[in-house]
Amino acid sequence: MNKILAVKAENISKQYRLGQVGTGTISHDLNRWWAKIRGKEDPYLKIGESNDRSVKGNSDYVWSLKDVNFEIEQGTAVGIIGRNGAGKSTLLKLLSKVTQPTTGSFKVKGRIASLLEVGTGFNPEMTGRENVYLNGAILGMTRSEIRRKFDEIVDFSGCERYIDTPVKRYSSGMYVRLAFAVAAHLESEILIVDEVLAVGDSEFQKKCLGKMGDVSKGEGRTVLFVSHNMAAVKQLCNKGIVLEKGSVVYLGGALESVLEYQKRQNEANKLIASRFIGNDKIEIIKFEVKPRFEKLLSVGSGLEIELEFLNKVSDVVLDTSFILMTQDEINVFGASCILTPLKNSKTGVYKVKFDLPKNLLNAGNYYFKLIFGANSTDLLFYYDNFSFEVLNEGVNGNFNLSPGIIRPNINFISEYHG
């Protein structure tokens, strides 16, 4: 049986020039023009570096995407995951024709509905009602098709009271509610959703995930979903694409893609530590956060943290502090380890390990601040860029949203007194 493709990407690349709008200079435009009339390749396609935001580059040109190839079958829900700057949003913008690829092309079967940022495609001077019809017309829907879906769209968005108010007066949450409702309910064959859902409250995010599940599994439409919520990707998607520095590094099942992403995230922390991080007193050699009991770093896996560093200061009380923060800059806890209590520190390599029990941290993105001190008064070194993510569940667990920073496994005892 032949598979029916909804999207096929062939050698997609996107190049940008740093600090410039467009190509940047007249000389560069003339060089491109001269190459074109001679039937030669654009000379600036031969230069440029991968989009690694963590290091200083030597070229003004960067490849936000480079030689991306993949195929997506109709009715597939695909999670596109990767670190910030990996090229996820750029890929969706190219697919939505917000901008054009530098090289390569897409083959798309069906109409695309995109939700890339708050109010994409909305005219702020028009009312919510008018924007619903405008977006439907852009997607190629007839007025009767839009009218048939209109009540369902408004009900889902929860913006009925404001539907005849210009959307420029909407809050960002109302904006994204109506925009998502339009994109999900109008009858496009492909739905593209970026991280924009993070603008909505938790109740609306859960509602959107349910709707996207209905769209892909019940209605057989294709969904491309960018998110940093790995549990949502696992729940919603059956395929995954992992991007790193503008290239596809993994293409497979949703669970396998999440495992690959977490593995690469840990390797990235190791790579950060392998570069020179430190000063003339402290040098970090290794920092790793890994699950204790499962393959995935999740609520139920527990955490094992390992630090290895080179100390260059002798005859002090050497201590190391670990401060855990959420991505929203909320302090979860802080703990200190005194390594040499008697002012007898020696130069050389020290190792520190500790565990966090399972069912303690809730799902979310976190990072550690590391502080190295001497004699409880002097700062030797400070670093705060070791990030990781805790999933809602392990390999075979069920998706379960729960508020808060901690999520202890509480054994409730209930009694009925009639």
C-alpha positions as CSV (number, residue, x, y, z in Angstrom):
1,M,0.0,0.0,0.0
2,N,1.4,3.4,-1.1
3,K,1.7,5.9,1.7
4,I,0.1,9.3,1.1
5,L,2.4,12.2,2.0
6,A,1.1,15.4,3.5
7,V,4.5,17.2,3.6
8,K,7.9,16.4,2.0
9,A,10.9,18.6,2.7
10,E,13.7,18.4,0.2
11,N,17.1,19.9,1.1
12,I,15.6,22.8,3.0
13,S,18.1,25.4,4.1
14,K,17.7,29.0,5.4
15,Q,20.6,31.4,5.6
16,Y,20.6,34.7,7.5
17,R,23.1,37.5,7.7
18,L,23.7,38.6,11.3
19,G,22.9,42.2,12.1
20,Q,21.4,42.9,8.7
21,V,18.0,43.2,7.0
22,G,18.0,41.4,3.7
23,T,21.3,40.7,2.1
24,G,22.9,43.6,3.8
25,T,25.1,45.4,1.2
26,I,24.9,46.5,-2.4
27,S,28.2,44.7,-3.1
28,H,26.7,41.4,-2.0
29,D,23.6,42.0,-4.1
30,L,25.7,42.8,-7.1
31,N,27.8,39.6,-6.6
32,R,24.6,37.6,-6.4
33,W,23.2,39.2,-9.5
34,W,26.5,38.7,-11.5
35,A,26.6,35.0,-10.5
36,K,23.0,34.6,-11.5
37,I,23.3,36.0,-15.0
38,R,26.4,33.8,-15.6
39,G,24.4,30.7,-14.4
40,K,26.5,30.3,-11.4
41,E,25.6,29.4,-7.8
42,D,25.0,32.1,-5.2
43,P,28.6,32.6,-3.9
44,Y,27.3,33.2,-0.3
45,L,25.8,29.8,-0.1
46,K,29.3,28.4,0.2
47,I,30.0,30.3,3.4
48,G,28.3,30.5,6.8
49,E,28.3,28.6,10.0
50,S,25.8,26.5,11.9
51,N,23.5,28.4,14.2
52,D,25.3,27.7,17.5
53,R,24.3,30.6,19.8
54,S,26.6,29.4,22.5
55,V,29.9,30.2,20.7
56,K,31.3,33.2,19.0
57,G,31.4,32.7,15.2
58,N,33.8,33.9,12.5
59,S,31.2,34.6,9.8
60,D,28.4,37.1,9.3
61,Y,26.3,34.4,7.7
62,V,24.6,31.6,9.7
63,W,22.5,28.7,8.6
64,S,19.3,28.7,10.7
65,L,18.4,25.4,8.8
66,K,20.8,23.3,6.7
67,D,19.9,20.5,4.4
68,V,16.7,19.4,6.1
69,N,14.9,16.4,4.6
70,F,11.9,14.5,5.9
71,E,8.5,13.1,4.9
72,I,5.3,13.3,6.9
73,E,2.4,11.0,6.1
74,Q,-1.2,12.2,6.1
75,G,-2.9,12.0,9.5
76,T,0.4,12.0,11.4
77,A,0.9,14.1,14.5
78,V,4.6,15.2,14.5
79,G,6.4,16.8,17.4
80,I,9.2,19.0,16.4
81,I,11.6,19.4,19.4
82,G,15.0,20.8,20.1
83,R,16.7,23.4,22.2
84,N,16.2,27.2,21.8
85,G,17.8,28.3,18.5
86,A,17.6,24.8,16.9
87,G,15.5,26.0,14.0
88,K,12.1,24.8,15.0
89,S,10.2,28.0,14.4
90,T,12.1,28.8,11.3
91,L,11.1,25.5,9.8
92,L,7.4,26.2,10.5
93,K,7.6,29.7,9.1
94,L,9.1,28.3,5.9
95,L,6.4,25.6,5.7
96,S,3.7,28.3,6.3
97,K,5.3,30.5,3.6
98,V,5.9,33.4,6.0
99,T,9.4,33.4,4.5
100,Q,11.1,31.5,1.7
101,P,13.9,28.9,2.0
102,T,17.3,29.9,0.7
103,T,17.6,26.4,-0.9
104,G,15.3,23.5,-1.3
105,S,11.5,23.1,-1.5
106,F,8.4,21.7,0.2
107,K,5.8,19.5,-1.4
108,V,2.6,19.9,0.4
109,K,-0.7,18.2,-0.1
110,G,-3.6,20.2,1.3
111,R,-4.3,23.5,2.9
112,I,-2.3,24.7,5.9
113,A,-3.6,26.5,9.0
114,S,-0.8,28.0,11.0
115,L,-0.6,29.4,14.6
116,L,3.0,30.7,14.9
117,E,2.5,33.6,17.2
118,V,-0.3,35.4,19.0
119,G,-2.8,36.8,16.5
120,T,-1.1,35.5,13.3
121,G,-3.1,36.7,10.4
122,F,-5.4,38.8,12.5
123,N,-6.2,42.4,11.6
124,P,-6.2,44.3,15.0
125,E,-8.7,46.9,13.7
126,M,-11.3,44.2,12.9
127,T,-13.6,42.5,15.3
128,G,-13.2,38.9,16.4
129,R,-16.1,37.9,14.1
130,E,-14.6,39.6,11.1
131,N,-11.2,38.0,11.7
132,V,-12.8,34.5,11.8
133,Y,-14.2,35.1,8.4
134,L,-11.0,36.7,7.2
135,N,-8.9,33.8,8.3
136,G,-11.3,31.3,6.8
137,A,-11.1,33.1,3.5
138,I,-7.3,33.0,3.6
139,L,-7.5,29.3,4.1
140,G,-9.7,28.9,1.1
141,M,-13.0,28.3,2.9
142,T,-16.3,29.4,1.5
143,R,-18.5,31.7,3.6
144,S,-21.0,28.9,4.1
145,E,-18.3,26.6,5.5
146,I,-17.1,29.3,7.9
147,R,-20.7,30.1,9.0
148,R,-21.3,26.4,9.7
149,K,-18.3,26.2,12.0
150,F,-18.6,29.7,13.5
151,D,-20.6,28.9,16.7
152,E,-18.3,26.0,17.5
153,I,-15.2,28.3,17.1
154,V,-16.6,31.0,19.4
155,D,-17.7,28.4,22.0
156,F,-14.3,26.8,22.1
157,S,-12.5,30.1,22.4
158,G,-14.6,31.3,25.3
159,C,-14.6,34.9,23.8
160,E,-18.3,35.1,22.9
161,R,-18.8,38.3,24.9
162,Y,-16.1,40.1,23.0
163,I,-16.6,38.6,19.5
164,D,-17.8,41.9,18.1
165,T,-15.0,43.9,19.7
166,P,-11.9,44.8,17.7
167,V,-9.2,42.3,18.6
168,K,-6.7,45.1,19.4
169,R,-8.5,45.3,22.7
170,Y,-8.1,41.6,23.4
171,S,-5.6,40.4,26.0
172,S,-2.8,38.1,24.7
173,G,-4.7,35.2,26.2
174,M,-7.9,36.1,24.4
175,Y,-6.0,36.6,21.2
176,V,-4.4,33.1,21.3
177,R,-7.7,31.5,22.3
178,L,-9.5,32.8,19.2
179,A,-6.6,32.3,16.9
180,F,-6.2,28.7,18.0
181,A,-10.0,28.1,17.7
182,V,-10.0,29.4,14.1
183,A,-6.9,27.3,13.1
184,A,-8.2,24.1,14.7
185,H,-11.8,24.2,13.6
186,L,-11.6,25.4,10.0
187,E,-11.2,22.5,7.6
188,S,-7.5,22.7,6.6
189,E,-5.7,19.4,6.0
190,I,-2.5,20.5,7.9
191,L,-2.4,22.2,11.3
192,I,0.8,23.9,12.4
193,V,1.1,25.0,16.0
194,D,4.2,26.7,17.6
195,E,4.9,27.2,21.3
196,V,2.3,30.0,21.2
197,L,0.0,27.9,23.4
198,A,2.2,28.8,26.4
199,V,0.4,32.1,26.4
200,G,-2.8,30.5,27.5
201,D,-3.6,29.4,31.0
202,S,-3.3,25.7,32.0
203,E,-7.0,25.0,31.5
204,F,-6.9,26.3,28.0
205,Q,-3.6,24.5,27.2
206,K,-5.2,21.2,28.3
207,K,-8.2,22.0,26.1
208,C,-6.0,22.7,23.1
209,L,-4.0,19.5,23.5
210,G,-7.3,17.6,23.6
211,K,-8.5,19.3,20.4
212,M,-5.2,18.7,18.6
213,G,-5.6,15.0,19.6
214,D,-9.0,15.0,18.1
215,V,-7.8,16.7,14.9
216,S,-5.0,14.2,14.3
217,K,-6.5,10.9,15.6
218,G,-10.2,11.5,15.1
219,E,-10.3,13.6,12.0
220,G,-7.2,12.2,10.3
221,R,-5.6,15.6,9.7
222,T,-1.9,16.2,9.9
223,V,-0.5,18.2,12.9
224,L,3.0,19.7,13.3
225,F,3.5,20.7,16.9
226,V,6.5,22.6,18.3
227,S,6.7,22.4,22.1
228,H,9.2,22.2,25.0
229,N,6.7,20.2,26.9
230,M,7.9,16.7,26.2
231,A,5.0,15.0,28.0
232,A,2.6,16.8,25.6
233,V,4.6,15.7,22.6
234,K,4.4,12.1,23.9
235,Q,0.7,12.3,24.5
236,L,-0.3,14.0,21.3
237,C,2.3,12.9,18.7
238,N,3.1,9.5,17.1
239,K,6.2,10.8,15.3
240,G,9.0,13.1,16.3
241,I,11.7,15.3,14.6
242,V,14.7,16.4,16.7
243,L,16.5,19.5,15.5
244,E,19.9,20.6,16.6
245,K,21.8,23.6,15.2
246,G,19.5,23.7,12.2
247,S,19.9,20.1,11.2
248,V,17.6,17.0,11.7
249,V,19.5,14.7,14.1
250,Y,16.7,12.2,14.7
251,L,13.5,11.2,13.0
252,G,11.4,8.5,14.5
253,G,8.6,7.7,17.0
254,A,7.5,10.3,19.5
255,L,8.9,8.4,22.6
256,E,12.2,7.6,20.9
257,S,12.5,11.3,19.9
258,V,12.0,12.5,23.4
259,L,14.6,10.0,24.7
260,E,17.0,11.3,22.0
261,Y,16.3,14.9,23.0
262,Q,17.0,14.2,26.7
263,K,20.2,12.3,25.9
264,R,21.4,15.2,23.7
265,Q,20.4,17.8,26.4
266,N,22.6,15.9,28.9
267,E,25.4,15.7,26.4
268,A,25.1,19.4,25.8
269,N,25.7,20.0,29.6
270,K,28.7,17.7,29.4
271,L,30.0,19.7,26.4
272,I,29.5,23.0,28.2
273,A,31.5,21.6,31.1
274,S,34.2,20.2,28.7
275,R,34.9,23.8,27.5
276,F,36.8,26.0,29.8
277,I,34.2,27.0,32.5
278,G,35.9,28.6,35.4
279,N,38.6,30.9,36.4
280,D,42.0,30.8,38.0
281,K,40.5,29.2,41.1
282,I,37.8,26.8,40.0
283,E,37.4,24.8,36.7
284,I,34.2,22.7,36.1
285,I,35.1,19.4,34.4
286,K,31.7,17.6,34.4
287,F,28.1,18.3,35.5
288,E,25.4,15.7,34.8
289,V,21.7,15.3,35.7
290,K,20.3,11.8,35.0
291,P,17.4,9.6,36.0
292,R,17.9,7.2,38.9
293,F,15.4,4.4,38.0
294,E,14.2,4.9,34.4
295,K,15.5,5.9,31.0
296,L,13.6,9.1,31.0
297,L,14.1,12.0,33.4
298,S,10.6,12.2,34.8
299,V,8.5,12.8,38.0
300,G,8.8,9.1,38.9
301,S,12.5,8.6,37.9
302,G,14.2,10.5,40.6
303,L,17.4,12.5,39.9
304,E,21.1,11.8,40.2
305,I,23.4,14.8,40.1
306,E,27.1,14.5,39.6
307,L,29.7,17.3,39.7
308,E,33.4,17.1,39.0
309,F,35.7,20.1,39.2
310,L,39.3,21.2,39.5
311,N,40.2,23.2,42.6
312,K,43.2,25.5,42.4
313,V,42.9,27.0,45.9
314,S,44.7,25.5,48.9
315,D,44.3,25.9,52.7
316,V,40.7,27.1,52.8
317,V,37.3,25.8,53.8
318,L,36.0,24.7,50.4
319,D,32.3,24.5,49.8
320,T,29.9,24.0,46.8
321,S,26.3,25.2,46.7
322,F,23.6,23.9,44.4
323,I,20.6,26.1,43.9
324,L,17.8,24.7,41.8
325,M,15.6,27.2,39.8
326,T,12.6,26.8,37.6
327,Q,12.7,28.4,34.1
328,D,10.5,31.2,35.6
329,E,13.2,32.1,38.0
330,I,11.5,30.6,41.1
331,N,13.9,29.2,43.7
332,V,13.1,25.5,44.4
333,F,15.8,24.8,47.0
334,G,19.4,25.4,47.8
335,A,21.9,23.0,49.4
336,S,25.5,23.3,50.3
337,C,28.3,20.8,50.7
338,I,31.4,21.6,52.8
339,L,34.2,19.6,51.2
340,T,37.1,20.6,53.5
341,P,35.9,21.8,56.9
342,L,39.3,22.4,58.5
343,K,40.8,24.9,56.0
344,N,42.7,22.0,54.5
345,S,41.7,22.2,50.9
346,K,44.2,20.9,48.4
347,T,44.6,21.6,44.7
348,G,43.2,18.8,42.6
349,V,40.0,17.2,41.4
350,Y,36.9,16.9,43.6
351,K,33.7,15.0,42.9
352,V,30.3,15.6,44.5
353,K,27.2,13.4,44.0
354,F,23.7,13.5,45.4
355,D,20.2,12.2,44.7
356,L,16.7,13.6,44.7
357,P,13.9,11.2,45.4
358,K,11.2,10.3,42.8
359,N,7.8,12.0,43.1
360,L,9.4,15.2,44.4
361,L,9.9,17.6,41.5
362,N,6.9,18.3,39.3
363,A,7.2,18.3,35.5
364,G,8.9,21.3,34.0
365,N,12.2,23.0,32.9
366,Y,14.8,23.6,35.5
367,Y,18.4,24.7,35.9
368,F,21.1,24.6,38.5
369,K,23.1,27.5,39.8
370,L,26.5,26.3,41.1
371,I,28.4,28.5,43.6
372,F,31.9,27.7,44.8
373,G,33.0,29.4,48.0
374,A,35.9,29.6,50.5
375,N,35.7,30.1,54.2
376,S,31.9,30.8,53.9
377,T,32.7,34.4,52.9
378,D,34.7,34.4,49.6
379,L,33.2,33.7,46.2
380,L,35.5,31.5,44.1
381,F,33.3,30.9,41.1
382,Y,29.6,31.0,40.0
383,Y,27.8,29.4,37.0
384,D,24.1,29.0,36.2
385,N,23.6,27.4,32.8
386,F,23.0,23.7,33.5
387,S,19.4,23.1,32.4
388,F,17.3,20.0,32.2
389,E,13.6,19.0,31.9
390,V,11.5,16.7,34.1
391,L,8.6,15.0,32.2
392,N,5.2,14.3,33.6
393,E,5.6,10.6,33.3
394,G,8.1,7.8,32.5
395,V,8.2,5.6,29.4
396,N,4.9,3.9,29.9
397,G,3.1,6.3,32.2
398,N,-0.1,8.3,31.6
399,F,-0.1,12.0,30.9
400,N,-1.2,13.8,34.0
401,L,-1.1,17.5,34.6
402,S,-0.6,18.7,38.1
403,P,0.0,22.3,39.4
404,G,2.9,23.4,41.6
405,I,6.7,23.0,41.7
406,I,6.7,19.8,43.8
407,R,4.5,16.8,43.3
408,P,4.9,14.4,46.2
409,N,3.4,10.9,46.0
410,I,0.8,11.3,48.8
411,N,-1.1,8.3,50.2
412,F,-4.5,9.7,51.2
413,I,-6.7,8.0,53.8
414,S,-10.4,8.8,53.4
415,E,-13.3,7.8,55.6
416,Y,-17.0,8.2,55.2
417,H,-19.1,9.0,58.3
418,G,-22.7,8.8,57.2
